[in-house]
Amino acid sequence: MVENFVGTWRMVSSENFDDYMKALGVGFATRQMGNMAKPSLTFSVDDQGAICMKSQSTFKTTELKFRLNEEFEEITADDRKTKTTFTLENGKLVQKQSWDGKETTLEREVTDGKLIAKCTMGKVIAVRSYVKED
């Protein structure tokens, strides 16, 4: 259920994120900033059922509005232009991005009071953990 994600989450750990960004093709300077950023994630749902996911850090704030199972064009924090679809699978919010013949998957799930984001690009997996601030 999307309601499980609603609220503000603060990052507490990030594993293997540099390798994940390398696999995406992110340049060195952007990776340096990405590795230092400790973003908070805020999820909300509006009256029409659209989901808003806002990522805020000292370097960059990005905001996505989307509906489940509807493909849209996303400009990512590292400036990739992707075709993105969010689905809800077994309680996980799954984000699939495809661009230039490549694909990455970000699975977010709430477990034991933490939001765990698993980012997969080929064989490279990064795991980022968040705790709820509310």
C-alpha positions, 0 to 999 in steps of 0.5 A: 500500500502506498500509504506505508510510504507517506511521510518524510524519511531521512537517509541513515546509510548508503552502500555501494552507491558510487558503483551504482552511479558508475554503472549508470554512467554518472560522471566523477564530479556528480558522483562525488556530490551524490556520495556526499548527499544525504537526501531526505525522501518525502512521499505524499498522495494528492486528492486525485491519487497522484503520488509525489516523491520529493528528494531533498539534499543540500545539493539538489531537490527533485520532485516527481509526480506520478501515477502507478502503472503509467509511463512518463518522461523523467529527468533524473537528478543526474540529468538522464532523460528516462522513460519511467514507470512506477508499480506496486509489487508485493508491497514494494514501490518499484521504479523502472527507468529506461534510456538509451537501451539501458534499464535500472530498477529502484525498489523501495519497501518499508520494513521494520520501520525503515524504508529500504531502497534497492537500486539495481543496474545490471549486476550492481546493487546499491542499498540505501536505508531511511528512517521516518522523521515524523 
